[in-house]
Amino acid sequence: MMIVEFTEEDNWPPGWTERCLGCICDAASNCNETIGCIEEYCGMFLVSRTYWVDAGSPILIGDDPNVPEGKRG
C-alpha cells in the first residue's frame, strides 16, 4: 500500500492521518498508480473532476492540470 507523504508543517484536517489516506487509496483502487480514469473518476483515489476542481486542482510537480489524466509535460 502506498502512503501519501506529508511533512510536519502540513496542516491535516482534524482526525486525518497518513494511515487514513492510505486506507482510502487502498479501498478506491488498491493504490493502483497507473489506473488512469474509470468514467469520470481518476487516479488511485478515484477522484471526480468536479471534486478535484473544488479542491483547488492540486497536481504533482511536473504535471499539467490542463492535460487529461494529469500526464507529465
Summary of the structure (lengths in Angstrom):
residues: 73
radius of gyration: 12.7
end to end distance: 26.9
largest distance: 35.3
contacts: 140
relative contact order: 0.13
helix: 29%
strand: 11%
